[in-house]
Amino acid sequence: MSTVRINDDIKKEIKPILDNLGISLSEAINMFLHQIKLNNGIPFDLKIKKAVELNDGHGSYICEYGHLHDYSKLDIEQIEKDKDNRTFENVEDLKKALEGD
């Protein structure tokens, strides 16, 4: 039998969640420890996700998930002129309009 110290505030916050799942705190900790064993490490990423600015003058960046958000091809002035007059049926149509296709 081991003793684990847990912050009282976090314990109060997670207790209703675990109760809703029908899992005790002890069971949750044991499940976490088994996942560490199965994964041969912590079973989730332990990193600070950070977007990387491209400094292209357009606000483009690479998000924390590695996706390029390239705003260099957008005609912001035209978008501002047209914004009240257009509607789109789906995201693909919106993307095409924003890219000027």
C-alpha positions as CSV (number, residue, x, y, z in Angstrom):
1,M,0.0,0.0,0.0
2,S,1.3,3.4,-1.0
3,T,0.4,6.9,-0.1
4,V,-0.1,9.5,-2.8
5,R,-0.4,13.2,-2.1
6,I,-3.0,14.9,-4.3
7,N,-3.8,18.6,-4.4
8,D,-7.1,19.1,-2.6
9,D,-8.4,21.6,-5.2
10,I,-7.9,19.3,-8.1
11,K,-9.3,16.4,-6.1
12,K,-12.5,18.3,-5.5
13,E,-12.7,19.2,-9.2
14,I,-12.2,15.7,-10.5
15,K,-14.3,13.8,-7.9
16,P,-17.7,14.6,-9.6
17,I,-16.2,13.6,-13.0
18,L,-15.0,10.3,-11.6
19,D,-18.2,9.7,-9.7
20,N,-20.1,10.3,-13.0
21,L,-17.9,7.6,-14.6
22,G,-18.4,5.2,-11.6
23,I,-14.6,5.2,-10.9
24,S,-12.9,5.9,-7.6
25,L,-9.8,8.1,-7.4
26,S,-7.8,5.0,-6.5
27,E,-9.0,3.2,-9.6
28,A,-8.3,6.2,-11.8
29,I,-4.7,6.4,-10.5
30,N,-4.3,2.6,-11.0
31,M,-5.6,3.0,-14.6
32,F,-3.1,5.8,-15.2
33,L,-0.2,3.8,-13.9
34,H,-1.2,0.8,-16.0
35,Q,-1.2,3.1,-19.1
36,I,2.3,4.3,-18.2
37,K,3.3,0.6,-18.2
38,L,1.6,-0.2,-21.5
39,N,2.9,2.9,-23.2
40,N,6.4,2.6,-21.6
41,G,5.9,6.3,-20.7
42,I,3.4,9.0,-19.9
43,P,0.3,8.2,-22.1
44,F,-0.1,11.7,-23.4
45,D,2.1,14.5,-24.8
46,L,4.0,16.6,-22.2
47,K,4.9,19.6,-24.2
48,I,4.0,23.2,-24.5
49,K,2.2,23.7,-27.8
50,K,3.3,26.8,-29.5
51,A,2.4,28.5,-32.8
52,V,5.3,29.6,-35.0
53,E,4.9,33.0,-36.7
54,L,6.3,33.2,-40.2
55,N,6.9,36.9,-40.2
56,D,5.7,37.3,-43.8
57,G,3.9,40.5,-43.1
58,H,0.5,38.8,-43.5
59,G,0.1,37.2,-40.1
60,S,0.7,33.7,-41.4
61,Y,1.8,31.0,-38.9
62,I,2.2,27.3,-38.3
63,C,-0.2,26.3,-35.5
64,E,0.6,24.0,-32.6
65,Y,-0.6,21.0,-34.7
66,G,1.8,21.7,-37.6
67,H,-0.8,23.2,-40.0
68,L,0.3,26.1,-42.1
69,H,-2.1,29.1,-41.9
70,D,-0.9,31.1,-44.9
71,Y,-2.6,34.5,-45.1
72,S,-0.3,35.9,-47.8
73,K,-2.7,35.0,-50.6
74,L,-5.7,36.7,-49.1
75,D,-6.9,40.0,-50.5
76,I,-8.1,41.5,-47.3
77,E,-9.4,44.7,-48.9
78,Q,-11.6,42.7,-51.3
79,I,-12.8,40.5,-48.5
80,E,-13.8,43.6,-46.5
81,K,-15.7,45.0,-49.5
82,D,-17.5,41.8,-50.2
83,K,-18.1,40.5,-46.6
84,D,-21.7,41.7,-46.3
85,N,-22.8,40.5,-49.7
86,R,-21.7,36.9,-49.7
87,T,-23.0,33.7,-48.2
88,F,-21.5,30.2,-48.6
89,E,-23.1,26.8,-48.7
90,N,-20.0,25.0,-47.3
91,V,-16.5,25.5,-46.0
92,E,-15.0,24.5,-49.4
93,D,-16.8,27.4,-51.1
94,L,-15.6,29.8,-48.5
95,K,-12.0,28.6,-48.9
96,K,-12.2,29.1,-52.6
97,A,-13.6,32.6,-52.2
98,L,-10.9,33.5,-49.7
99,E,-8.2,32.2,-52.0
100,G,-9.6,34.1,-54.9
101,D,-10.4,31.0,-57.1
